[in-house]
Amino acid sequence: MNYLDYTIIAAYIIGMLVLGYYLKKQENSKDYFLGGKNFGWFSLTMSAMASQLSVISFVSAPAFVGLRVGGGMKWLTFELGVPIAMILVMTFIGPILYRSGVVSIYSFLEKRFGASTRLILSSVFLFSRSFAGAVTVYAVSLILASLLHLSFNMTLLIVGVSTIVYSFEGGMKAIVYSEVVQMIIKVTGIFIIVYFGLKNMGGWGELIKHVDQSRLHVIDFSNFGINGDEYGFFPMLLGGIFLYTSYYGTDQMQAQRIISAKDVPTLKNILLANGLLRFPITLSYCIGGLILGTFALQNQHFMSLIPAGKTDLMIPIFIEHYLPNGVIGVLVVAIIAAAMSAYSSILNSLSAVSMEEIISKRNGFDDSKYVFYSKLTTVIWGAATLGFSFFVGSIAKTVIEAINKIGSVFYGPMLATFLVAVLISRVNGKAMNIGLLAGVLVNMFLWIFVPQIFWFWWNIVGAFVTIIVALLASMVYVSTDQKSEIFKVKLEIDKRNILILLLFFIFIIILCLNLSNLFQ
């Protein structure tokens, strides 16, 4: 790296700070956490996708595709359930959450089941997302330290503190608009990697000639995710439907974006666009990983630079040794952007849940005090996650898998809770809490005592156990409460969007089954 690369990086970080300062005026909770509900579908779609396209997607996923033992393009199976999940969110959850007028989606559950259900799920969210925030900063700092030739601690502070500052200043508006920029940078980075990877290999023809054909296999109908097998068609599709429906509809970090839309049609367009655009982007960085992995296997110099057992360094090493100055700066910015978008979203959602579920419920704040304490809460969560990230190293090798497993323990029961709230009026708060606890305990039992069952299945098992037990418990705890009119809803069937997403789902399956033909 030279002065040009450092100038590009410095300009990007300063630009994010200026954006946060420019958007610092907020008047109430809906301004700070929902951007005043004035966002259009494009900015919120880009924001949602930017928070998903994390450092793991940008660095680790391509390494899995290109070099990891047992890896390959089967990473694409993570996307199989997304279009169907978008249909379920836009039909059963999204519009109802939007019309409820909540800032924290767990406040919605209090209106239906009472304070205990709200506290259970909001506590789960605060624990899991703060943990994920610390890991995000740790992971990117570890990667960037070698590229920037700075110490790990200095890199962590630069990325972490700058993200905290613009998130603190600008709230949801700064986060959304910064993520639009970050998403453009990250997609540009993906195509830069594809271009220079092919250039160094000698073109598409050389890729086809040398690519490992076993890495082109995507869908495995014979793999049911049992006895330690992973990435089978049925667990990835069915488990993915439950996981992503819960992720987009019942996880504050993502749901906060759809309830920030200016109206319900905009909300549906956000979900439609996410359902259509996630797969092409995932396919792009997977192809980038395949190109670099093939290049590494054919080029002993490149391969020798990648430390044994650390395939995740494939992309950072390629950036440092095979790209021209200036372009290196852009790619480093793309990695920083991948971390910033995820981390800023985590901080804002942690602050929103803390304010709505804990702080403001115990204190009567006017609008100005609410915004002040919201900003203060953002800083506190930033300091907490940043402090914890210094100590994540001892579990770094397993932490990503741990985050995914923790999410899958809770996502199914969380989804079931929201679906019961909307669809099954006979279940009251006590019955719901019993069902929720049962679903979580069964998933934890599977994690500890039945490790041979792939964790994607937990999303389905937890949901069904939660619903069944809640229904059984409702026979004992009979509901006599008169619920709010919010729950007397008529589901909205958007036939056009549903048809588009179903056709796209079929297209994904056909493409995955015939992917190897593209490399003939």
HELIX and SHEET records of a PDB file:
HELIX    1   1 TYR A    3  TYR A   22  1                                  20    
HELIX    2   2 SER A   29  LEU A   34  1                                   6    
HELIX    3   3 GLY A   35  LYS A   37  5                                   3    
HELIX    4   4 TRP A   41  GLN A   52  1                                  12    
HELIX    5   5 VAL A   55  VAL A   55  1                                   1    
HELIX    6   6 ILE A   56  SER A   60  3                                   5    
HELIX    7   7 ALA A   61  GLY A   66  1                                   6    
HELIX    8   8 MET A   73  GLU A   79  5                                   7    
HELIX    9   9 VAL A   82  LEU A   88  1                                   7    
HELIX   10  10 VAL A   89  ILE A   93  3                                   5    
HELIX   11  11 GLY A   94  SER A  100  1                                   7    
HELIX   12  12 ILE A  105  PHE A  113  1                                   9    
HELIX   13  13 ALA A  115  LEU A  148  1                                  34    
HELIX   14  14 PHE A  152  MET A  201  1                                  50    
HELIX   15  15 TRP A  204  HIS A  210  1                                   7    
HELIX   16  16 GLN A  213  LEU A  216  5                                   4    
HELIX   17  17 PHE A  233  PHE A  234  1                                   2    
HELIX   18  18 PRO A  235  GLY A  239  3                                   5    
HELIX   19  19 GLY A  240  THR A  250  1                                  11    
HELIX   20  20 GLN A  252  ILE A  258  1                                   7    
HELIX   21  21 VAL A  264  GLN A  298  1                                  35    
HELIX   22  22 GLN A  300  LEU A  305  1                                   6    
HELIX   23  23 THR A  311  LEU A  313  5                                   3    
HELIX   24  24 MET A  314  TYR A  322  1                                   9    
HELIX   25  25 VAL A  327  SER A  354  1                                  28    
HELIX   26  26 MET A  355  ILE A  359  3                                   5    
HELIX   27  27 SER A  360  ARG A  362  1                                   3    
HELIX   28  28 ASP A  367  SER A  389  1                                  23    
HELIX   29  29 VAL A  392  ILE A  395  5                                   4    
HELIX   30  30 ALA A  396  LEU A  423  1                                  28    
HELIX   31  31 GLY A  429  PHE A  449  1                                  21    
HELIX   32  32 PHE A  456  SER A  474  1                                  19    
HELIX   33  33 GLU A  485  PHE A  487  5                                   3    
HELIX   34  34 LYS A  495  LEU A  513  1                                  19    
HELIX   35  35 LEU A  515  PHE A  519  5                                   5    
END                                                                             
